[in-house]
Amino acid sequence: MNIEQLVHSGSGGVFQFTAGAALPFPEVMPRQSVDTLTVSDKASFLRETATAMRFPDYFGQNWDAFYDCLCDLGVQGGQGLALVFSDLSRFASNQPDEFEKAIGAMDDAVSYWKGVDTRLLILIGLNDPRLATSLSQISPG
């Protein structure tokens, strides 16, 4: 499946794509990108995501707080939101257990939004698909 098909399918979820690939993202869905240049571990992942997503100052820098903030995005029905991490390869390589916890929290947030008829689409760039075998891969075009 490619990004256009995924966006127009109306479904949410957590997917991986090849890091560095240009994603010709359709304008029909709002998108938020997270700067992943410095992300190499849990702390930097949470910090950069909190900054990009404008999490509240009291954000607890842990997986429960991350999930809570993803569920409190103020996303309205209809178009939903796409969250794009351009390259999380270093995080996935350096701390695979923590990376899996991040994926779990994101997947749980996607399920939460499905329950209120809104979609959350999370796209994770990786330089090796084996870093997240649990995630389906999408192609750019």
N, C-alpha and C positions, 0 to 999 in steps of 0.2 A: 504494500500500500504506500502511496506517496502522500506528502503533506497536504496537497490540495484535496485529495480524496478523503483523508482523515478529517480535515476541518469541515468539509461539506457533508460528511456522514452524520454529523450531529452528536457523535459520541465523545466521551472524555476518556481519560486514562493516562497512564505513564508509559512513555515510549522512548526508545533510544534512536539516535541517528548518528551518522559518521561525523565526528568532530571536524570542524573546518569546512564542512559542506555548506554551501549557501542554501538556505531554506526560502524558497519563493512563497512566502506566507501570504495567503489570501487576506484581503482587507476586511472580510466579513466578520472577523473575530478579533477582539482586542488582544494585544500581546504585550507581555512584560518580559524583558530580558534581564538576566542576572549576570553581572560582570564576574567571570570565573577565572580571570587571569591569575589571581593570587590564591585561588582555592586549592588547598592540598590536604586539608584535614577537616574534622568536624567543626572546630572553632571558626576557621576561615569560611567554611560553607555557611554556617549559621549567620555570621557577621555580614557577609556579602548579600545573602538572601534578605536578611532583616533590613539592610540599607535600601536595596532595590525595591522591596515590597512596602517600605515605610511601616514596618512593624512598630508597635508602640514602644516608648522608652522603657517600659517595665518588662519587655520581652525577656524571658528567663534563660535564653541560650541553652535549651535542652530540647529533646525530641518531643516531649509532651507540649511544651510551649510553642514549638514550631508547628505542630499539628493544629493547636488551638488558633494560632494566627492565620494559618491557611484556611481554616473554617470560618474566620471572621473577616474575610476580605471585602465584604460589602458587594460581592459580585451579584449582579442582577440577572434575572432569567434571560432567556433568549440566546444572546450571543455567547455568554459565559466569558471565560478568560483562558488564554494560553500563557503558560509560564515556560520560558526557554532558558536553559542552562547551556551555553555554547560548548563547554568542554569540562567535564568532571572526571577526566581520566586520572589525574594525579590523586584526587581524593579517593577514587575507587581503588587505585593501586596501593596507596599508602595505608588506608584504613578500610579494608573491605567490609569488616563487620559494621562499622559506623555508616558506611555508604549504604549497606543493606537496610539499616535502620532508617536512614533518610528516605529510601525508596518505600519502605513500609509506611512511614508517616504520610508520604505523598499519596500513596495508593489509598490509604484510609481517608484522606481529605477528599480525594476524587469520589469515593463512595458516599461520603457525607453530602457532597454537592449533588450527586445523582438523586439522593433521597429528597432533595428540595427542588428537583426539576431544573437544575442549573448544571452546566458542564464546566469542568476544570480539565484542561488538557496540559500535561506537563511533558516537555521534550528535553531529553538529556543527551548532550553530545558526548560521545566516547570514541577514543581512537582504536578501540578493540572491542567488538561486540561480546567477547567472552568475559568482559568486566561486569556485565549485568545480564547473565543468561536468562533471568526471569522476565526481562523486558522484551517486548516485540520491537522489531526494528522497522523504521519507516525510511523511505527514500526521499530525496529532495524533490524529484520531479518525475 
